[in-house]
Amino acid sequence: MNSIKRALGIVWMILGPLVLFYLVKTAGAEITKNPVWGTRIEWGVFIVVFIPIAVGLVLFGYYAVKGEYEEIG
């Protein structure tokens, strides 16, 4: 079970920046299609809200790879 936790930790560490990159790429495309202030504010809020979530995924994965979630005892 601990090896599965460590392997999924690597997945979480890769998934955080990857999803953030995809979100920024999608935001750029949507803002280019409809360049009004409402669209810019909407996607800006999405990105600002998701940045801590992505950082949390990376930290969660780091601690899983490090072995912090192994059972005690």
Buried (B, 14 or more C-beta within 10 A) or exposed (E): EEEEBBEBBEEBBEBBEEBBEEBBEEBEEBBEEEEEEEBBEBBEEBBEEBBEEBEEBBEBBBBBBEEEBEEEE
